[in-house]
Amino acid sequence: MGALTPARGAKEPQQERSRATRLKLLEAAVACLAERGWTGSTVAVVAERAGVSRGAAQHHFRTREDLFTAAVEHVAEKRQGALKALAHDLPPAGSIARTWMIVEEVVGLYTGPLFRAALHLWVAASDEEQLRDRVTALEARVGREAHRTTVALLAADESVPGVRETVQGLLDMARGLGLANLLTDDSARRDRVVAQWAKNIDAVLSAPPSYPPS
């Protein structure tokens, strides 16, 4: 049995190198997509930015569509993880400071490089049939997860009329701010919108339930 140990040990550094190469490619792909758009982001361009050979890139991702879909999914998962981790550092429940921080983080999901990269992927998917199904499925999954996480952070009761729509409205508003931020630095107006939305959400969550007549 002892003779197998060196072989197993030799595989571990190789696997680590493979994971590191994959990570470099994913992060380079997101950066290229955000900066160059779909037409300017080829596998060769991504490989060069990542500092790996084109062959290595194609070893990890068989097609260009595989690479960019995986890249956007990877960063979406990282941002989603950061949003979930926020639960450990929030102000006390029921405070406007807590609601404001959650709204700010949700808006942050849609105003950074990830949103810019995802938008280029969506535009490409509208014209590229081979991308459309996978990007549609990815966006639906990311949207559902963002909604669930936001509900959990806000400790919102979606059985109360209007609460689910308010949370979804927050996510839709955040996407709109992300679009506005693509062309100009919209941070000043965004701060005011975030503060107002935090007040709106706080008011909805703290209001006594008002059920429609049966």
C-alpha positions as CSV (number, residue, x, y, z in Angstrom):
1,M,0.0,0.0,0.0
2,G,2.9,2.4,0.8
3,A,4.0,2.3,-2.8
4,L,0.8,4.1,-3.8
5,T,1.4,7.1,-1.6
6,P,4.0,8.9,-3.9
7,A,1.7,8.6,-6.9
8,R,-1.3,10.0,-5.0
9,G,0.9,12.8,-3.7
10,A,2.1,13.6,-7.1
11,K,-1.5,14.0,-8.4
12,E,-2.3,16.6,-5.7
13,P,0.0,19.4,-7.0
14,Q,-1.2,18.6,-10.5
15,Q,-4.8,19.0,-9.5
16,E,-4.0,22.2,-7.7
17,R,-2.3,23.6,-10.8
18,S,-5.3,22.6,-12.8
19,R,-7.7,24.3,-10.5
20,A,-5.5,27.4,-10.4
21,T,-5.4,27.5,-14.2
22,R,-9.1,27.2,-14.4
23,L,-9.6,30.0,-11.9
24,K,-7.2,32.3,-13.9
25,L,-9.2,31.6,-17.0
26,L,-12.6,32.3,-15.4
27,E,-11.5,35.6,-13.9
28,A,-9.7,36.7,-17.1
29,A,-12.9,35.8,-19.1
30,V,-15.0,38.0,-16.9
31,A,-12.6,40.9,-17.1
32,C,-12.3,40.6,-20.9
33,L,-16.1,40.4,-21.3
34,A,-16.6,43.5,-19.2
35,E,-13.9,45.5,-21.0
36,R,-14.1,44.2,-24.6
37,G,-17.6,42.8,-25.0
38,W,-18.5,39.5,-26.6
39,T,-17.0,40.2,-30.0
40,G,-13.7,41.2,-28.6
41,S,-13.4,38.4,-26.2
42,T,-12.0,35.3,-27.9
43,V,-10.5,32.3,-26.2
44,A,-7.1,33.4,-27.4
45,V,-7.5,36.8,-25.8
46,V,-8.6,35.3,-22.5
47,A,-5.8,32.8,-22.5
48,E,-3.2,35.6,-23.1
49,R,-4.7,37.7,-20.3
50,A,-4.7,34.7,-17.9
51,G,-1.1,33.9,-18.9
52,V,-1.8,30.4,-20.1
53,S,-1.7,28.7,-23.5
54,R,-4.7,28.5,-25.8
55,G,-4.4,24.7,-25.6
56,A,-4.6,24.9,-21.8
57,A,-7.7,27.0,-22.1
58,Q,-9.4,24.6,-24.5
59,H,-8.4,21.7,-22.3
60,H,-10.6,23.2,-19.5
61,F,-13.3,24.7,-21.7
62,R,-14.2,22.9,-25.0
63,T,-16.0,25.9,-26.5
64,R,-16.0,29.7,-26.1
65,E,-19.6,29.5,-24.9
66,D,-18.6,27.0,-22.1
67,L,-15.8,29.4,-21.0
68,F,-17.9,32.5,-20.7
69,T,-21.0,30.9,-19.2
70,A,-18.8,29.3,-16.6
71,A,-17.0,32.6,-15.9
72,V,-20.1,34.6,-15.3
73,E,-21.5,31.8,-13.2
74,H,-18.3,31.6,-11.1
75,V,-18.3,35.3,-10.3
76,A,-22.1,35.3,-9.6
77,E,-21.5,32.5,-7.0
78,K,-18.7,34.5,-5.4
79,R,-20.9,37.6,-5.1
80,Q,-23.8,35.5,-3.8
81,G,-21.5,34.0,-1.2
82,A,-20.4,37.5,-0.2
83,L,-24.1,38.5,0.1
84,K,-24.8,35.5,2.4
85,A,-21.7,36.2,4.5
86,L,-23.2,39.7,5.2
87,A,-25.6,38.0,7.7
88,H,-22.7,37.8,10.2
89,D,-22.0,41.5,10.2
90,L,-25.4,43.1,10.2
91,P,-26.7,45.7,12.7
92,P,-29.6,44.5,14.9
93,A,-32.8,43.1,13.4
94,G,-35.5,45.7,12.8
95,S,-33.1,48.6,12.5
96,I,-33.0,50.9,9.4
97,A,-29.2,50.6,9.4
98,R,-29.6,46.8,8.8
99,T,-32.0,47.3,6.0
100,W,-29.8,50.0,4.4
101,M,-26.8,47.7,4.5
102,I,-28.7,44.9,2.8
103,V,-30.1,47.1,0.1
104,E,-26.6,48.5,-0.6
105,E,-25.1,45.0,-0.9
106,V,-27.9,43.9,-3.2
107,V,-27.4,47.0,-5.4
108,G,-23.7,46.1,-5.4
109,L,-24.5,42.8,-7.1
110,Y,-25.6,44.7,-10.1
111,T,-23.3,47.7,-10.4
112,G,-19.9,46.0,-10.6
113,P,-17.8,44.2,-13.3
114,L,-20.0,41.1,-13.0
115,F,-23.1,42.9,-14.2
116,R,-21.2,44.5,-17.1
117,A,-19.9,41.1,-18.1
118,A,-23.3,39.4,-17.7
119,L,-24.9,42.1,-19.8
120,H,-22.5,41.5,-22.7
121,L,-23.3,37.8,-22.4
122,W,-27.1,38.5,-22.4
123,V,-26.7,40.7,-25.5
124,A,-24.7,37.9,-27.2
125,A,-27.2,35.3,-26.2
126,S,-30.0,37.3,-28.0
127,D,-28.1,36.8,-31.2
128,E,-26.2,33.5,-30.6
129,E,-28.6,30.6,-30.4
130,Q,-26.1,28.3,-28.9
131,L,-25.8,30.6,-25.9
132,R,-29.4,31.5,-25.4
133,D,-30.7,28.5,-23.5
134,R,-27.8,28.3,-21.1
135,V,-27.7,32.0,-20.4
136,T,-31.4,32.1,-19.8
137,A,-31.1,29.2,-17.4
138,L,-28.2,30.8,-15.6
139,E,-29.9,34.1,-15.2
140,A,-33.0,32.5,-13.8
141,R,-31.0,30.5,-11.3
142,V,-28.9,33.5,-10.2
143,G,-32.1,35.6,-9.9
144,R,-33.9,33.0,-7.7
145,E,-30.9,32.7,-5.5
146,A,-30.5,36.4,-5.1
147,H,-34.2,36.7,-4.2
148,R,-34.0,33.9,-1.6
149,T,-30.9,35.3,0.0
150,T,-32.4,38.8,0.2
151,V,-35.6,37.5,1.8
152,A,-33.5,35.6,4.3
153,L,-31.3,38.6,5.2
154,L,-34.3,40.9,5.6
155,A,-36.2,38.2,7.6
156,A,-39.1,39.0,5.3
157,D,-42.4,37.1,5.5
158,E,-43.5,36.6,1.9
159,S,-46.9,35.3,3.0
160,V,-47.7,38.9,3.8
161,P,-49.3,40.6,0.8
162,G,-46.9,43.0,-1.0
163,V,-43.7,41.7,0.7
164,R,-42.6,39.4,-2.2
165,E,-43.3,42.2,-4.7
166,T,-41.3,44.7,-2.7
167,V,-38.2,42.4,-2.5
168,Q,-38.5,41.7,-6.3
169,G,-38.9,45.4,-6.9
170,L,-35.6,45.9,-5.0
171,L,-33.8,43.5,-7.3
172,D,-35.4,45.0,-10.4
173,M,-34.4,48.5,-9.2
174,A,-30.8,47.3,-8.6
175,R,-30.6,46.0,-12.2
176,G,-31.8,49.4,-13.4
177,L,-29.1,51.2,-11.4
178,G,-26.6,48.8,-12.9
179,L,-27.6,49.8,-16.4
180,A,-27.4,53.5,-15.5
181,N,-23.9,52.9,-14.1
182,L,-22.6,51.5,-17.4
183,L,-22.4,54.8,-19.1
184,T,-21.7,57.3,-16.3
185,D,-20.6,57.3,-12.6
186,D,-24.0,57.2,-11.0
187,S,-22.8,56.7,-7.5
188,A,-24.2,60.0,-6.0
189,R,-27.7,59.3,-7.2
190,R,-27.4,55.7,-6.4
191,D,-26.7,56.5,-2.8
192,R,-29.9,58.5,-2.5
193,V,-31.9,55.8,-4.2
194,V,-30.5,53.2,-1.8
195,A,-31.3,55.3,1.2
196,Q,-34.9,55.8,0.0
197,W,-35.4,52.2,-0.9
198,A,-34.2,51.1,2.6
199,K,-36.8,53.4,4.1
200,N,-39.5,52.0,1.8
201,I,-38.6,48.4,2.6
202,D,-38.4,49.1,6.3
203,A,-41.9,50.6,6.2
204,V,-43.3,47.6,4.3
205,L,-41.7,45.0,6.6
206,S,-42.7,46.8,9.8
207,A,-46.3,47.5,8.8
208,P,-49.0,45.3,10.3
209,P,-50.3,42.6,7.8
210,S,-53.2,43.8,5.7
211,Y,-54.8,40.9,3.9
212,P,-57.3,41.5,1.1
213,P,-60.9,40.6,1.9
214,S,-61.9,37.1,1.1
